[in-house]
């Protein structure tokens, strides 16, 4: 039971993350933004297709017959983490970059603090991936 639950959660995380990224990034404020340099658009599109391919590979690993399903669960969780965690630190590594894709003069605030919806989404995917990994490795006891 724990393996199936982890598989379902991680499948939703991987497929949901790839689909959401295409839907949200193939838009006027990202890849179709005329202010973006052509090569930046190229790399953005490459990233989306890489994410889709790696995510589908993770889903395949999760559901194939295996004597070590926990390995696939760990790999799927790491795939998700490798995509979503950089959203929280890449602006530190790359000065001048920003996690906000909208109007720089209209950064959203909530309760007097900067509120970036994409970071909330990233945090949700990360929490779900960690929870699925925790369940899948047997740390949370669920009847098999």
C-alpha positions as MATLAB code, in Angstrom:
seq = 'XXXXXXXXXXXXXXXXXXXXXXXXXXXXXXXXXXXXXXXXXXXXXXXXXXXXXXXXXXXXXXXXXXXXXXXXXXXXXXXXXXXXXXXXXXXXXXXXXXXXXXXXXXXXXXXXXXXXXXXXXXXXXXXXXXXXXXXXXXXXXXXX';
ca = [
       0.000    0.000    0.000;
       2.779    2.480    0.904;
       4.561    1.905   -2.397;
       1.370    2.461   -4.403;
       0.535    5.610   -2.464;
       4.044    6.983   -3.016;
       3.830    6.102   -6.721;
       0.504    7.899   -7.138;
       1.695   11.023   -5.319;
       4.975   11.197   -7.223;
       3.243   10.563  -10.541;
       0.945   13.498   -9.808;
       3.927   15.647   -8.801;
       5.984   14.781  -11.890;
       3.188   14.968  -14.459;
       1.498   17.919  -12.754;
       4.758   19.847  -12.560;
       5.603   19.260  -16.216;
       2.115   20.134  -17.449;
       1.827   23.202  -15.206;
       5.246   24.412  -16.365;
       4.231   24.167  -20.022;
       0.882   25.867  -19.411;
       2.334   28.693  -17.337;
       5.649   29.237  -19.119;
       4.460   28.977  -22.726;
       2.763   32.323  -22.247;
       3.106   36.056  -22.828;
       5.010   36.629  -19.599;
       7.603   33.933  -20.368;
       8.465   32.273  -23.673;
       6.120   34.402  -25.776;
       7.264   37.642  -24.152;
       8.609   39.919  -26.913;
      11.038   41.484  -24.421;
      12.817   38.158  -23.952;
      15.981   37.611  -25.949;
      15.585   34.869  -28.561;
      18.251   32.702  -26.968;
      16.595   32.992  -23.543;
      13.363   31.747  -25.152;
      15.320   28.870  -26.687;
      16.734   27.842  -23.307;
      13.362   28.243  -21.624;
      11.757   25.913  -24.143;
      14.623   23.422  -23.818;
      14.094   23.387  -20.061;
      10.381   22.633  -20.482;
      11.043   19.728  -22.822;
      13.833   18.401  -20.591;
      11.504   18.587  -17.591;
       8.807   16.698  -19.513;
      11.249   13.988  -20.626;
      12.868   13.518  -17.247;
       9.467   13.539  -15.524;
       8.144   10.850  -17.868;
      11.293    8.823  -17.220;
      10.589    9.134  -13.498;
       6.996    7.970  -14.010;
       8.235    4.999  -16.030;
      10.685    4.100  -13.244;
       7.906    4.342  -10.666;
       5.553    1.954  -12.441;
       7.870   -0.602  -14.051;
       8.290   -4.011  -12.458;
      11.175   -3.826  -10.029;
      12.570   -5.687   -7.053;
      13.599   -2.281   -5.619;
      10.632    0.083   -5.980;
      12.057    2.302   -3.236;
      14.914    3.231   -5.587;
      12.420    4.507   -8.181;
      10.608    6.462   -5.473;
      13.853    8.092   -4.389;
      14.795    8.906   -7.997;
      11.350   10.392   -8.714;
      11.532   12.535   -5.575;
      15.040   13.693   -6.533;
      13.868   14.577  -10.053;
      11.170   16.771   -8.565;
      13.523   18.327   -6.013;
      16.170   19.025   -8.658;
      13.671   21.093  -10.641;
      11.813   22.912   -7.850;
      14.499   23.702   -5.230;
      16.532   26.050   -7.464;
      13.575   28.430   -7.532;
      14.506   29.281   -3.947;
      18.212   29.998   -4.470;
      18.963   30.718   -8.127;
      18.426   34.463   -7.654;
      21.264   34.390   -5.124;
      23.578   32.599   -7.557;
      22.632   34.757  -10.540;
      22.550   38.451   -9.607;
      19.967   40.401  -11.558;
      17.666   37.409  -11.960;
      14.223   37.338  -10.408;
      11.606   34.730   -9.614;
       8.862   37.231  -10.475;
       7.858   37.098  -14.167;
       5.372   39.940  -14.088;
       5.713   43.706  -14.124;
       8.743   44.591  -11.961;
       6.800   47.570  -10.625;
       3.906   45.348   -9.514;
       5.483   42.635   -7.371;
       2.659   41.034   -5.366;
       2.539   41.441   -1.597;
       0.604   39.618    1.080;
       0.540   40.926    4.624;
       3.224   43.468    3.791;
       5.659   40.836    2.471;
       6.609   39.912   -1.086;
       4.438   36.992   -2.186;
       5.551   35.061   -5.248;
       2.902   32.525   -6.291;
       5.396   30.403   -8.228;
       7.400   29.835   -5.036;
       4.238   28.696   -3.272;
       3.592   26.223   -6.093;
       7.220   25.040   -5.947;
       6.954   24.571   -2.183;
       3.767   22.534   -2.657;
       5.427   20.224   -5.176;
       8.440   19.831   -2.886;
       6.322   19.027    0.171;
       4.347   16.445   -1.819;
       7.525   14.853   -3.215;
       9.157   14.638    0.224;
       5.960   13.228    1.742;
       5.742   10.587   -1.000;
       9.409    9.690   -0.537;
       8.873    9.432    3.228;
       5.885    7.136    2.732;
       7.608    5.108    0.009;
      10.716    4.396    2.000;
       8.577    3.039    4.809;
       9.274    5.804    7.315;
       5.540    6.308    7.675;
       4.074    2.898    8.494;
       1.169    2.084    6.207;
      -0.004   -1.485    5.798;
       1.499   -3.106    2.675;
];
